[in-house]
Amino acid sequence: MMIFSATALKNEHVLITGATGGIGYETAKVIAAMGALVTITGRNEDKLECLRKELEEVTEPGNIYVHATDITSEQARYRLVEDATNKLGFISGFVNSAGVAGNKKVADMEEEFLNKLMELNYNAAVMLSKHVYNKMIEKQRGAIVNVSSLSGLRGTFANTSYAASKFALIGFTQSFAVEAIEQGVRVNAVCPGFVNTEMGQQAIERKANRNNRTYDEQMEIVKAGLPSSRITEPIEVANTIAYLLTDAAENVVGESVKISGGSVMR
């Protein structure tokens, strides 16, 4: 479902975190097919190598930089941005896609669990954005897209820690956007609902177990509750991210774009 020109992001360099996950993986493929230089990062080297091979089907090998790292480390974040810039040049687009799910009731939550989740889902996104943004200031241009969630817009059962991290990411997006637009940099977020990825499927599985249903039964209930009658495909999120990185979205600032089949309308 290629909807963008093969030159829509030509000569732009986009850094994508969480590229080994479903949304980040698909976003990298869409962005590369739009002519961008792409830096992909994540912790799973095997998945990164698989993604590299897929990207080489739509772009030249020299347009891809693979950098396996753990972005919860400040030193690793600094090294990532410096190495990517040295390899492919100025980073004009940044996609914060790294994140983990966390489903515990407050009564069962441990501080270590909460700290680890917030460290990746929120702290790392903020601090890595800082490194990228400081270079964007020098050029007075750039676009940043944070991958939040519908969980950042409303609370759900046993989802306190994950929802808190995604609410925080939306607050960061809105406040950061006000600062950054003065420097020619746009900051926005996307808020997917249930997505057909491993993480999305696991969320439905947990819901099924909690309600003593099979996965298929729970999936049918989820779909029946959506105006579109289906969950979202990763490429639909990737296409929205891609749009927000292009000049077509040059006056879209501080938005939280929902991709959920009509699950939340406000």
C-alpha positions as a LaTeX table, in Angstrom:
\begin{tabular}{lrrr}
\hline
Residue & $x$ (\AA) & $y$ (\AA) & $z$ (\AA) \\
\hline
Met1 & 0.00 & 0.00 & 0.00 \\
Met2 & 2.53 & 2.57 & $-1.21$ \\
Ile3 & 0.77 & 5.94 & $-1.13$ \\
Phe4 & 3.76 & 8.29 & $-1.22$ \\
Ser5 & 6.12 & 9.32 & $-3.99$ \\
Ala6 & 9.43 & 7.46 & $-4.14$ \\
Thr7 & 11.11 & 10.84 & $-3.71$ \\
Ala8 & 8.86 & 12.31 & $-0.99$ \\
Leu9 & 11.71 & 12.13 & 1.56 \\
Lys10 & 14.64 & 12.13 & $-0.83$ \\
Asn11 & 17.89 & 13.34 & 0.81 \\
Glu12 & 16.24 & 13.35 & 4.26 \\
His13 & 17.77 & 11.26 & 7.05 \\
Val14 & 15.31 & 9.61 & 9.42 \\
Leu15 & 16.28 & 7.90 & 12.68 \\
Ile16 & 13.85 & 5.23 & 13.88 \\
Thr17 & 14.04 & 3.69 & 17.36 \\
Gly18 & 12.26 & 0.45 & 18.16 \\
Ala19 & 12.80 & $-0.62$ & 14.56 \\
Thr20 & 12.61 & $-4.29$ & 15.56 \\
Gly21 & 8.99 & $-3.90$ & 16.72 \\
Gly22 & 5.96 & $-4.09$ & 14.45 \\
Ile23 & 5.29 & $-0.36$ & 14.00 \\
Gly24 & 8.94 & 0.69 & 13.86 \\
Tyr25 & 9.75 & $-2.14$ & 11.45 \\
Glu26 & 6.98 & $-1.17$ & 9.04 \\
Thr27 & 7.79 & 2.53 & 9.37 \\
Ala28 & 11.37 & 1.91 & 8.31 \\
Lys29 & 10.18 & 0.15 & 5.15 \\
Val30 & 7.78 & 2.94 & 4.25 \\
Ile31 & 10.34 & 5.67 & 4.90 \\
Ala32 & 13.05 & 3.92 & 2.88 \\
Ala33 & 10.65 & 3.51 & $-0.04$ \\
Met34 & 10.10 & 7.29 & 0.05 \\
Gly35 & 13.76 & 7.89 & $-0.76$ \\
Ala36 & 15.02 & 8.68 & 2.73 \\
Leu37 & 18.32 & 7.75 & 4.30 \\
Val38 & 17.38 & 5.54 & 7.24 \\
Thr39 & 19.04 & 4.76 & 10.56 \\
Ile40 & 17.41 & 1.84 & 12.35 \\
Thr41 & 18.07 & 0.93 & 15.94 \\
Gly42 & 16.89 & $-1.60$ & 18.50 \\
Arg43 & 18.30 & $-4.24$ & 20.80 \\
Asn44 & 17.65 & $-7.36$ & 18.69 \\
Glu45 & 20.52 & $-7.62$ & 16.21 \\
Asp46 & 18.97 & $-10.52$ & 14.30 \\
Lys47 & 15.75 & $-8.60$ & 13.65 \\
Leu48 & 17.73 & $-5.52$ & 12.64 \\
Glu49 & 19.64 & $-7.62$ & 10.12 \\
Cys50 & 16.39 & $-9.02$ & 8.71 \\
Leu51 & 15.05 & $-5.49$ & 8.39 \\
Arg52 & 18.23 & $-4.34$ & 6.66 \\
Lys53 & 17.75 & $-7.03$ & 4.02 \\
Glu54 & 14.15 & $-5.94$ & 3.44 \\
Leu55 & 15.18 & $-2.29$ & 3.15 \\
Glu56 & 17.81 & $-3.20$ & 0.56 \\
Glu57 & 14.94 & $-4.33$ & $-1.67$ \\
Val58 & 13.69 & $-0.73$ & $-1.93$ \\
Thr59 & 16.83 & 1.37 & $-1.48$ \\
Glu60 & 20.59 & 1.27 & $-1.90$ \\
Pro61 & 22.63 & $-0.38$ & 0.89 \\
Gly62 & 24.50 & 2.90 & 1.38 \\
Asn63 & 21.23 & 4.58 & 2.38 \\
Ile64 & 20.87 & 2.37 & 5.48 \\
Tyr65 & 22.69 & 2.53 & 8.79 \\
Val66 & 22.08 & $-0.19$ & 11.39 \\
His67 & 23.01 & 0.61 & 14.98 \\
Ala68 & 22.07 & $-1.94$ & 17.64 \\
Thr69 & 21.94 & $-0.35$ & 21.08 \\
Asp70 & 20.04 & 0.09 & 24.34 \\
Ile71 & 18.65 & 3.63 & 24.36 \\
Thr72 & 18.06 & 3.60 & 28.12 \\
Ser73 & 21.77 & 4.41 & 28.44 \\
Glu74 & 22.71 & 8.10 & 28.12 \\
Gln75 & 26.09 & 7.23 & 26.67 \\
Ala76 & 24.42 & 4.94 & 24.12 \\
Arg77 & 21.94 & 7.68 & 23.15 \\
Tyr78 & 24.73 & 10.18 & 22.55 \\
Arg79 & 26.77 & 7.63 & 20.57 \\
Leu80 & 23.74 & 6.70 & 18.43 \\
Val81 & 23.10 & 10.26 & 17.31 \\
Glu82 & 26.76 & 11.02 & 16.70 \\
Asp83 & 27.42 & 7.81 & 14.77 \\
Ala84 & 24.25 & 8.12 & 12.68 \\
Thr85 & 25.10 & 11.73 & 11.82 \\
Asn86 & 28.64 & 10.81 & 10.86 \\
Lys87 & 27.40 & 7.93 & 8.71 \\
Leu88 & 24.42 & 9.45 & 6.87 \\
Gly89 & 24.49 & 13.16 & 7.70 \\
Phe90 & 22.10 & 15.53 & 9.45 \\
Ile91 & 19.10 & 13.77 & 11.05 \\
Ser92 & 16.07 & 15.68 & 9.75 \\
Gly93 & 13.43 & 13.21 & 10.92 \\
Phe94 & 13.12 & 11.26 & 14.15 \\
Val95 & 10.61 & 8.54 & 15.07 \\
Asn96 & 10.42 & 7.56 & 18.75 \\
Ser97 & 8.96 & 4.06 & 18.37 \\
Ala98 & 10.74 & 2.14 & 21.12 \\
Gly99 & 8.54 & 0.94 & 23.94 \\
Val100 & 7.32 & $-1.99$ & 26.02 \\
Ala101 & 3.94 & $-2.97$ & 27.39 \\
Gly102 & 3.29 & $-3.24$ & 31.11 \\
Asn103 & 0.11 & $-4.67$ & 32.53 \\
Lys104 & $-0.14$ & $-4.87$ & 36.29 \\
Lys105 & $-2.73$ & $-3.71$ & 38.76 \\
Val106 & $-1.54$ & $-1.05$ & 41.18 \\
Ala107 & $-1.86$ & $-3.49$ & 44.09 \\
Asp108 & 0.66 & $-5.81$ & 42.41 \\
Met109 & 3.13 & $-3.25$ & 41.06 \\
Glu110 & 6.80 & $-3.13$ & 42.08 \\
Glu111 & 8.85 & 0.06 & 41.88 \\
Glu112 & 11.55 & $-1.66$ & 39.80 \\
Phe113 & 8.94 & $-2.70$ & 37.20 \\
Leu114 & 7.56 & 0.83 & 36.99 \\
Asn115 & 11.00 & 2.43 & 36.75 \\
Lys116 & 12.12 & 0.15 & 33.92 \\
Leu117 & 8.97 & 0.79 & 31.93 \\
Met118 & 9.14 & 4.56 & 32.35 \\
Glu119 & 12.87 & 4.56 & 31.57 \\
Leu120 & 12.27 & 3.17 & 28.07 \\
Asn121 & 8.79 & 4.44 & 27.23 \\
Tyr122 & 9.29 & 7.99 & 28.47 \\
Asn123 & 12.73 & 8.98 & 29.78 \\
Ala124 & 14.68 & 7.53 & 26.86 \\
Ala125 & 12.32 & 9.14 & 24.34 \\
Val126 & 12.74 & 12.56 & 25.95 \\
Met127 & 16.50 & 12.43 & 26.34 \\
Leu128 & 17.14 & 11.02 & 22.87 \\
Ser129 & 14.86 & 13.70 & 21.43 \\
Lys130 & 17.08 & 16.27 & 23.15 \\
His131 & 20.18 & 15.04 & 21.34 \\
Val132 & 18.45 & 14.98 & 17.95 \\
Tyr133 & 16.71 & 18.31 & 18.52 \\
Asn134 & 19.92 & 20.15 & 19.42 \\
Lys135 & 21.27 & 19.27 & 15.98 \\
Met136 & 17.98 & 20.26 & 14.34 \\
Ile137 & 18.24 & 23.68 & 15.98 \\
Glu138 & 21.49 & 24.26 & 14.09 \\
Lys139 & 19.66 & 23.70 & 10.78 \\
Gln140 & 16.39 & 25.33 & 11.88 \\
Arg141 & 14.34 & 22.46 & 10.55 \\
Gly142 & 13.20 & 18.93 & 11.34 \\
Ala143 & 10.26 & 16.71 & 12.29 \\
Ile144 & 9.83 & 14.44 & 15.30 \\
Val145 & 7.07 & 11.85 & 15.72 \\
Asn146 & 6.46 & 10.11 & 19.05 \\
Val147 & 4.61 & 6.80 & 19.03 \\
Ser148 & 2.14 & 7.05 & 21.91 \\
Ser149 & $-1.11$ & 5.08 & 22.15 \\
Leu150 & $-4.82$ & 5.31 & 22.82 \\
Ser151 & $-3.64$ & 4.32 & 26.30 \\
Gly152 & $-2.22$ & 7.82 & 26.46 \\
Leu153 & $-5.73$ & 9.24 & 26.06 \\
Arg154 & $-7.78$ & 7.13 & 28.44 \\
Gly155 & $-7.27$ & 4.62 & 31.22 \\
Thr156 & $-8.04$ & 0.91 & 31.07 \\
Phe157 & $-7.98$ & $-1.98$ & 33.55 \\
Ala158 & $-4.55$ & $-3.11$ & 34.84 \\
Asn159 & $-2.82$ & $-0.67$ & 32.52 \\
Thr160 & $-1.67$ & 1.99 & 34.97 \\
Ser161 & 2.06 & 2.00 & 34.25 \\
Tyr162 & 1.81 & 1.76 & 30.46 \\
Ala163 & $-0.95$ & 4.37 & 30.30 \\
Ala164 & 1.04 & 6.70 & 32.53 \\
Ser165 & 4.06 & 6.45 & 30.22 \\
Lys166 & 1.94 & 7.16 & 27.15 \\
Phe167 & 0.04 & 10.04 & 28.80 \\
Ala168 & 3.45 & 11.46 & 29.71 \\
Leu169 & 4.64 & 11.11 & 26.12 \\
Ile170 & 1.64 & 13.10 & 24.86 \\
Gly171 & 2.26 & 15.82 & 27.45 \\
Phe172 & 5.88 & 15.92 & 26.35 \\
Thr173 & 4.83 & 16.10 & 22.69 \\
Gln174 & 2.53 & 19.06 & 23.25 \\
Ser175 & 4.91 & 21.06 & 25.43 \\
Phe176 & 7.95 & 20.25 & 23.30 \\
Ala177 & 6.03 & 21.21 & 20.16 \\
Val178 & 5.48 & 24.75 & 21.47 \\
Glu179 & 9.24 & 25.17 & 22.04 \\
Ala180 & 10.42 & 23.41 & 18.91 \\
Ile181 & 8.26 & 25.16 & 16.33 \\
Glu182 & 10.12 & 28.38 & 17.16 \\
Gln183 & 13.22 & 26.61 & 15.82 \\
Gly184 & 11.50 & 25.30 & 12.68 \\
Val185 & 11.03 & 21.82 & 14.14 \\
Arg186 & 7.63 & 20.11 & 14.22 \\
Val187 & 6.76 & 17.63 & 16.98 \\
Asn188 & 3.70 & 15.38 & 16.84 \\
Ala189 & 2.50 & 12.02 & 18.14 \\
Val190 & 0.50 & 9.10 & 16.82 \\
Cys191 & $-1.91$ & 7.19 & 19.05 \\
Pro192 & $-2.71$ & 3.73 & 17.69 \\
Gly193 & $-5.36$ & 1.51 & 19.22 \\
Phe194 & $-5.11$ & $-2.26$ & 18.84 \\
Val195 & $-2.55$ & $-2.93$ & 16.10 \\
Asn196 & $-1.91$ & $-6.27$ & 14.40 \\
Thr197 & 1.58 & $-6.66$ & 15.86 \\
Glu198 & 3.07 & $-9.04$ & 18.41 \\
Met199 & 2.50 & $-6.48$ & 21.17 \\
Gly200 & $-1.10$ & $-5.88$ & 20.07 \\
Gln201 & $-1.84$ & $-9.59$ & 19.88 \\
Gln202 & $-0.38$ & $-10.12$ & 23.34 \\
Ala203 & $-2.64$ & $-7.37$ & 24.70 \\
Ile204 & $-5.70$ & $-9.11$ & 23.28 \\
Glu205 & $-4.45$ & $-12.45$ & 24.65 \\
Arg206 & $-4.14$ & $-10.98$ & 28.15 \\
Lys207 & $-7.63$ & $-9.55$ & 27.90 \\
Ala208 & $-8.94$ & $-12.94$ & 26.78 \\
Asn209 & $-7.29$ & $-14.70$ & 29.72 \\
Arg210 & $-8.68$ & $-12.17$ & 32.18 \\
Asn211 & $-12.19$ & $-12.73$ & 30.83 \\
Asn212 & $-11.91$ & $-16.53$ & 30.48 \\
Arg213 & $-12.25$ & $-16.38$ & 26.71 \\
Thr214 & $-10.26$ & $-17.75$ & 23.81 \\
Tyr215 & $-8.10$ & $-15.40$ & 21.79 \\
Asp216 & $-10.46$ & $-15.64$ & 18.81 \\
Glu217 & $-13.49$ & $-14.89$ & 20.97 \\
Gln218 & $-11.81$ & $-11.85$ & 22.45 \\
Met219 & $-10.68$ & $-10.65$ & 19.03 \\
Glu220 & $-14.26$ & $-10.78$ & 17.75 \\
Ile221 & $-15.42$ & $-8.74$ & 20.75 \\
Val222 & $-12.66$ & $-6.17$ & 20.15 \\
Lys223 & $-13.58$ & $-5.85$ & 16.47 \\
Ala224 & $-17.29$ & $-5.62$ & 17.26 \\
Gly225 & $-16.56$ & $-2.66$ & 19.52 \\
Leu226 & $-14.86$ & $-0.69$ & 16.75 \\
Pro227 & $-16.85$ & 1.40 & 14.23 \\
Ser228 & $-14.51$ & 0.12 & 11.50 \\
Ser229 & $-15.03$ & $-3.49$ & 12.70 \\
Arg230 & $-11.31$ & $-4.29$ & 12.52 \\
Ile231 & $-8.04$ & $-3.57$ & 14.27 \\
Thr232 & $-5.30$ & $-1.45$ & 12.69 \\
Glu233 & $-2.54$ & $-2.81$ & 10.46 \\
Pro234 & 1.05 & $-1.66$ & 11.17 \\
Ile235 & 1.39 & $-0.06$ & 7.74 \\
Glu236 & $-1.54$ & 2.24 & 8.52 \\
Val237 & 0.37 & 3.61 & 11.49 \\
Ala238 & 3.57 & 3.78 & 9.42 \\
Asn239 & 1.82 & 5.77 & 6.69 \\
Thr240 & 0.55 & 8.28 & 9.25 \\
Ile241 & 4.04 & 8.67 & 10.69 \\
Ala242 & 5.44 & 9.12 & 7.19 \\
Tyr243 & 2.92 & 11.87 & 6.44 \\
Leu244 & 3.88 & 13.72 & 9.62 \\
Leu245 & 7.53 & 13.65 & 8.52 \\
Thr246 & 6.81 & 15.25 & 5.15 \\
Asp247 & 6.36 & 18.90 & 4.21 \\
Ala248 & 2.70 & 18.11 & 3.53 \\
Ala249 & 2.27 & 18.30 & 7.33 \\
Glu250 & 4.24 & 21.52 & 7.77 \\
Asn251 & 1.47 & 23.19 & 9.81 \\
Val252 & 0.62 & 20.11 & 11.89 \\
Val253 & 2.11 & 20.91 & 15.29 \\
Gly254 & 1.65 & 19.22 & 18.68 \\
Glu255 & $-1.06$ & 16.86 & 17.48 \\
Ser256 & $-1.87$ & 13.39 & 18.78 \\
Val257 & $-3.23$ & 11.57 & 15.74 \\
Lys258 & $-5.48$ & 8.62 & 16.55 \\
Ile259 & $-5.39$ & 5.51 & 14.35 \\
Ser260 & $-7.94$ & 3.23 & 15.93 \\
Gly261 & $-10.90$ & 2.51 & 13.68 \\
Gly262 & $-12.97$ & 5.08 & 15.56 \\
Ser263 & $-12.37$ & 3.62 & 19.02 \\
Val264 & $-11.87$ & 7.06 & 20.58 \\
Met265 & $-13.41$ & 10.17 & 19.03 \\
Arg266 & $-12.63$ & 13.49 & 20.71 \\
\hline
\end{tabular}
